[in-house]
Amino acid sequence: MRPELLDLVADRFKALSDRARLSLLQELRGGSCTVNELVEATGMGQANVSRHLAILFNHGLVSRERDGVYVRYELADADVLKLCELVCGRLESELAERKKVISGR
């Protein structure tokens, strides 16, 4: 892989390395949302949601569109959720295996 591509991949993973941003992506799985809808769904503050959405937008993970006085955000590429599901599935398998080892089975 070319070094400049590695930098882009590292940047994308950096954007995904925050629990709040992952939570926002999960909420957007159901369709587009406004900042206020995401605040209500996640329990995060408005400034926090806006800051994390800006990071996700700048990394190409979400898109935004003006809808009257509101801005609606949506997933720019649903494949990012496949990556999250792959990682989560692997972690669940590892946790199950660790429980077996700890319990002696």
Residue frames as a rotation matrix with the C-alpha (Angstrom) as fourth column:
MET 1
0.584 0.812 0.000 0.00
0.812 -0.584 0.000 0.00
0.000 0.000 -1.000 0.00
ARG 2
-0.043 -0.583 0.812 1.29
0.510 -0.711 -0.484 3.46
0.859 0.394 0.328 -0.89
PRO 3
-0.738 -0.342 -0.582 2.35
0.670 -0.264 -0.694 5.67
0.084 -0.902 0.424 2.06
GLU 4
-0.889 0.433 0.149 -0.16
-0.429 -0.901 0.064 8.42
0.162 -0.007 0.987 1.20
LEU 5
-0.029 0.893 -0.449 -2.94
-0.316 0.418 0.852 5.82
0.948 0.166 0.270 1.18
LEU 6
-0.245 -0.147 -0.958 -1.77
0.759 0.586 -0.284 4.51
0.603 -0.797 -0.032 4.54
ASP 7
-0.990 -0.117 -0.084 -2.06
0.144 -0.806 -0.575 8.05
0.000 -0.581 0.814 5.90
LEU 8
-0.485 0.874 0.021 -5.66
-0.690 -0.397 0.605 8.29
0.538 0.279 0.796 4.66
VAL 9
0.102 0.482 -0.870 -6.53
0.185 0.850 0.493 4.92
0.977 -0.211 -0.002 6.19
ALA 10
-0.592 -0.394 -0.703 -4.95
0.747 0.059 -0.662 5.93
0.302 -0.917 0.259 9.50
ASP 11
-0.946 0.283 0.158 -6.93
-0.308 -0.936 -0.169 9.20
0.101 -0.208 0.973 9.46
ARG 12
-0.132 0.949 -0.287 -10.18
-0.525 0.178 0.833 7.34
0.841 0.261 0.474 8.78
PHE 13
0.031 0.099 -0.995 -9.53
0.594 0.799 0.098 4.93
0.804 -0.594 -0.034 11.64
LYS 14
-0.906 -0.363 -0.219 -8.67
0.397 -0.547 -0.737 7.86
0.148 -0.755 0.639 13.90
ALA 15
-0.636 0.741 0.216 -12.10
-0.663 -0.667 0.340 9.34
0.396 0.073 0.915 13.15
LEU 16
0.253 0.751 -0.610 -13.68
-0.287 0.661 0.694 5.99
0.924 -0.001 0.382 14.07
SER 17
-0.406 -0.579 -0.707 -11.70
0.426 0.565 -0.707 5.61
0.809 -0.588 0.017 17.29
ASP 18
-0.906 0.159 0.392 -14.13
-0.399 -0.632 -0.665 7.56
0.142 -0.759 0.635 19.45
ARG 19
-0.778 0.628 -0.016 -17.10
0.571 0.697 -0.434 5.98
-0.261 -0.347 -0.901 21.24
ALA 20
-0.169 0.739 -0.652 -19.29
0.006 -0.661 -0.750 9.06
-0.986 -0.130 0.108 20.74
ARG 21
-0.380 -0.020 -0.925 -18.66
-0.868 -0.338 0.364 9.09
-0.320 0.941 0.111 16.99
LEU 22
-0.973 0.060 -0.221 -19.41
-0.022 0.935 0.354 5.37
0.228 0.349 -0.909 16.74
SER 23
-0.535 0.823 -0.193 -22.64
0.529 0.148 -0.836 6.00
-0.659 -0.549 -0.514 18.61
LEU 24
-0.118 0.466 -0.877 -23.62
-0.502 -0.790 -0.352 8.73
-0.857 0.399 0.328 16.15
LEU 25
-0.707 -0.188 -0.682 -22.88
-0.701 0.317 0.639 6.44
0.096 0.930 -0.356 13.21
GLN 26
-0.912 0.410 -0.026 -25.07
0.407 0.891 -0.204 3.75
-0.060 -0.197 -0.979 14.77
GLU 27
-0.239 0.857 -0.456 -27.93
0.221 -0.409 -0.885 6.24
-0.945 -0.313 -0.092 15.14
LEU 28
-0.188 0.111 -0.976 -27.56
-0.799 -0.595 0.086 7.31
-0.571 0.796 0.201 11.52
ARG 29
-0.968 -0.126 0.218 -27.94
-0.016 0.894 0.448 3.69
-0.251 0.430 -0.867 10.47
GLY 30
-0.295 0.948 0.122 -31.71
0.700 0.301 -0.647 4.26
-0.650 -0.106 -0.752 10.67
GLY 31
0.336 0.388 0.858 -31.62
0.889 -0.431 -0.153 7.22
0.310 0.815 -0.490 8.28
SER 32
-0.399 -0.544 0.738 -30.87
0.373 -0.832 -0.412 10.91
0.838 0.110 0.535 8.26
CYS 33
0.359 0.427 -0.830 -31.11
0.932 -0.118 0.342 12.94
0.048 -0.897 -0.440 11.47
THR 34
0.569 -0.182 0.802 -30.75
-0.079 -0.983 -0.167 16.50
0.819 0.032 -0.573 12.64
VAL 35
-0.594 -0.792 0.141 -28.35
-0.140 -0.071 -0.988 17.47
0.792 -0.607 -0.069 15.41
ASN 36
-0.335 0.534 0.777 -31.30
-0.936 -0.282 -0.210 17.81
0.107 -0.797 0.594 17.80
GLU 37
0.727 0.599 -0.335 -32.56
-0.585 0.796 0.154 14.32
0.359 0.084 0.930 16.94
LEU 38
0.187 -0.757 -0.626 -29.08
0.194 0.653 -0.732 12.92
0.963 0.015 0.269 17.58
VAL 39
-0.653 -0.335 0.679 -28.84
-0.530 -0.438 -0.726 14.82
0.541 -0.834 0.109 20.88
GLU 40
0.179 0.840 0.513 -32.11
-0.984 0.145 0.107 13.25
0.015 -0.523 0.852 21.98
ALA 41
0.793 0.168 -0.586 -31.16
-0.306 0.941 -0.145 9.76
0.527 0.294 0.798 20.79
THR 42
0.120 -0.878 -0.463 -27.67
0.340 0.475 -0.812 9.70
0.933 -0.060 0.355 22.33
GLY 43
0.808 0.211 -0.551 -28.00
0.587 -0.192 0.787 11.89
0.060 -0.958 -0.279 25.41
MET 44
-0.317 -0.948 -0.041 -24.92
0.945 -0.319 0.071 13.86
-0.080 -0.017 0.997 24.38
GLY 45
0.038 0.259 -0.965 -24.89
0.295 -0.926 -0.237 17.65
-0.955 -0.275 -0.111 24.48
GLN 46
0.902 0.416 0.114 -25.61
0.243 -0.271 -0.932 19.68
-0.357 0.868 -0.345 21.36
ALA 47
0.572 -0.754 -0.324 -22.10
-0.801 -0.599 -0.020 21.14
-0.179 0.271 -0.946 21.14
ASN 48
-0.262 -0.666 0.698 -20.57
-0.480 0.718 0.505 17.69
-0.837 -0.203 -0.508 21.55
VAL 49
0.317 0.470 0.824 -22.77
0.495 0.659 -0.566 16.15
-0.809 0.588 -0.024 18.83
SER 50
0.978 0.072 -0.198 -22.00
-0.109 -0.633 -0.766 19.03
-0.180 0.771 -0.611 16.46
ARG 51
0.227 -0.972 -0.063 -18.26
-0.887 -0.232 0.398 18.70
-0.402 -0.035 -0.915 17.07
HIS 52
-0.341 -0.345 0.875 -18.25
-0.114 0.939 0.325 14.96
-0.933 0.011 -0.359 16.44
LEU 53
0.614 0.608 0.503 -20.44
0.472 0.228 -0.852 15.31
-0.632 0.761 -0.147 13.33
ALA 54
0.793 -0.396 -0.462 -17.96
-0.573 -0.742 -0.348 17.86
-0.205 0.541 -0.816 11.96
ILE 55
-0.258 -0.918 0.302 -15.14
-0.726 0.390 0.566 15.36
-0.638 -0.074 -0.767 12.41
LEU 56
-0.132 0.291 0.948 -17.16
0.350 0.908 -0.230 12.59
-0.927 0.302 -0.222 10.75
PHE 57
0.879 0.476 -0.041 -18.07
0.168 -0.388 -0.906 14.95
-0.447 0.789 -0.421 7.90
ASN 58
0.505 -0.759 -0.411 -14.47
-0.814 -0.577 0.066 16.09
-0.288 0.301 -0.909 7.39
HIS 59
-0.545 -0.703 0.457 -13.40
-0.522 0.711 0.471 12.45
-0.657 0.018 -0.754 7.12
GLY 60
-0.591 0.327 -0.738 -16.09
-0.743 0.137 0.656 11.61
0.315 0.935 0.162 4.58
LEU 61
-0.975 0.190 -0.113 -18.05
0.219 0.901 -0.374 9.34
0.031 -0.389 -0.921 6.90
VAL 62
-0.073 0.982 -0.175 -21.26
0.735 -0.065 -0.675 11.38
-0.674 -0.178 -0.717 6.94
SER 63
-0.702 -0.009 0.712 -22.86
0.554 -0.634 0.539 13.76
0.446 0.773 0.451 4.49
ARG 64
-0.479 0.564 -0.673 -25.13
0.497 -0.458 -0.737 16.67
-0.724 -0.687 -0.060 5.28
GLU 65
-0.612 0.399 0.683 -27.95
0.612 -0.308 0.728 18.45
0.501 0.864 -0.056 3.53
ARG 66
-0.952 0.305 -0.031 -29.87
-0.234 -0.788 -0.570 21.57
-0.199 -0.535 0.821 4.44
ASP 67
-0.479 0.877 -0.040 -33.57
0.743 0.429 0.513 20.99
0.467 0.216 -0.857 5.10
GLY 68
0.668 0.659 0.344 -35.12
0.414 -0.715 0.564 24.40
0.618 -0.234 -0.751 5.72
VAL 69
0.595 -0.431 0.678 -33.58
-0.689 -0.708 0.154 25.76
0.414 -0.559 -0.718 8.91
TYR 70
0.671 -0.309 0.674 -32.14
-0.354 0.665 0.658 22.35
-0.651 -0.680 0.336 9.83
VAL 71
-0.127 -0.715 -0.688 -29.18
-0.959 0.265 -0.097 20.36
0.252 0.648 -0.719 8.57
ARG 72
0.853 0.411 0.321 -29.75
-0.466 0.877 0.116 16.64
-0.233 -0.249 0.940 8.19
TYR 73
-0.260 -0.965 -0.019 -26.85
-0.942 0.250 0.225 14.22
-0.213 0.077 -0.974 8.49
GLU 74
0.879 0.465 0.100 -26.67
-0.436 0.872 -0.221 10.74
-0.190 0.151 0.970 7.01
LEU 75
0.267 -0.794 0.547 -24.11
0.183 0.599 0.780 8.03
-0.946 -0.108 0.305 6.44
ALA 76
0.178 -0.299 -0.937 -21.95
-0.877 -0.480 -0.014 8.84
-0.445 0.825 -0.348 3.45
ASP 77
-0.231 -0.306 -0.924 -21.03
-0.679 0.731 -0.073 5.18
0.697 0.610 -0.377 3.05
ALA 78
0.665 0.615 0.424 -22.89
-0.732 0.423 0.534 2.41
0.149 -0.665 0.731 4.85
ASP 79
0.530 -0.529 -0.663 -19.88
0.133 0.824 -0.551 0.12
0.837 0.204 0.507 4.39
VAL 80
-0.416 -0.674 0.610 -18.30
-0.527 -0.369 -0.766 1.79
0.741 -0.640 -0.202 7.42
LEU 81
0.235 0.582 0.778 -20.91
-0.969 0.209 0.136 -0.01
-0.083 -0.786 0.613 9.53
LYS 82
0.875 -0.004 -0.484 -19.85
-0.143 0.953 -0.266 -3.32
0.463 0.302 0.834 8.01
LEU 83
-0.142 -0.989 -0.032 -16.36
-0.053 0.040 -0.998 -2.63
0.988 -0.140 -0.058 9.31
CYS 84
-0.378 0.078 0.923 -17.77
-0.886 -0.321 -0.336 -1.89
0.270 -0.944 0.190 12.77
GLU 85
0.686 0.707 0.171 -19.84
-0.728 0.671 0.144 -5.08
-0.013 -0.224 0.975 12.68
LEU 86
0.553 -0.579 -0.600 -16.79
0.018 0.728 -0.685 -7.10
0.833 0.368 0.413 11.65
VAL 87
-0.519 -0.779 0.353 -14.75
-0.304 -0.218 -0.928 -5.74
0.799 -0.588 -0.124 14.56
CYS 88
-0.131 0.553 0.823 -17.64
-0.991 -0.102 -0.089 -6.17
0.034 -0.827 0.562 17.03
GLY 89
0.819 0.451 -0.354 -18.24
-0.479 0.878 0.011 -9.73
0.315 0.160 0.935 15.88
ARG 90
0.139 -0.868 -0.476 -14.59
0.120 0.492 -0.862 -10.59
0.983 0.063 0.173 16.36
LEU 91
-0.621 -0.360 0.696 -14.54
-0.566 -0.409 -0.716 -8.98
0.543 -0.838 0.050 19.81
GLU 92
0.345 0.819 0.458 -17.65
-0.938 0.278 0.208 -10.90
0.043 -0.501 0.864 20.87
SER 93
0.757 -0.141 -0.638 -15.94
-0.062 0.956 -0.285 -14.15
0.651 0.255 0.715 19.83
GLU 94
-0.317 -0.949 -0.004 -12.83
0.012 0.000 -1.000 -13.22
0.948 -0.317 0.012 21.80
LEU 95
-0.384 0.242 0.891 -14.86
-0.882 -0.383 -0.276 -12.33
0.274 -0.891 0.361 24.89
ALA 96
0.728 0.685 -0.034 -16.73
-0.659 0.713 0.240 -15.64
0.189 -0.152 0.970 24.71
GLU 97
0.450 -0.651 -0.611 -13.43
0.176 0.736 -0.654 -17.50
0.876 0.186 0.446 24.43
ARG 98
-0.556 -0.665 0.499 -11.97
-0.322 -0.381 -0.866 -15.63
0.767 -0.642 -0.002 27.41
LYS 99
0.100 0.686 0.721 -15.02
-0.987 -0.021 0.158 -16.48
0.123 -0.728 0.675 29.52
LYS 100
0.848 0.173 -0.501 -14.51
-0.210 0.978 -0.019 -20.16
0.486 0.121 0.865 28.69
VAL 101
-0.050 -0.965 -0.258 -10.86
0.204 0.243 -0.948 -19.98
0.978 -0.100 0.185 29.73
ILE 102
-0.541 -0.133 0.830 -11.68
-0.655 -0.552 -0.515 -18.16
0.527 -0.823 0.211 32.96
SER 103
0.361 0.784 0.506 -14.44
-0.933 0.309 0.187 -20.57
-0.010 -0.539 0.842 33.88
GLY 104
-0.448 -0.672 0.590 -12.19
-0.660 0.694 0.289 -23.54
-0.604 -0.260 -0.754 33.10
ARG 105
0.433 0.679 0.593 -14.33
-0.017 0.664 -0.748 -24.99
-0.901 0.314 0.299 30.30
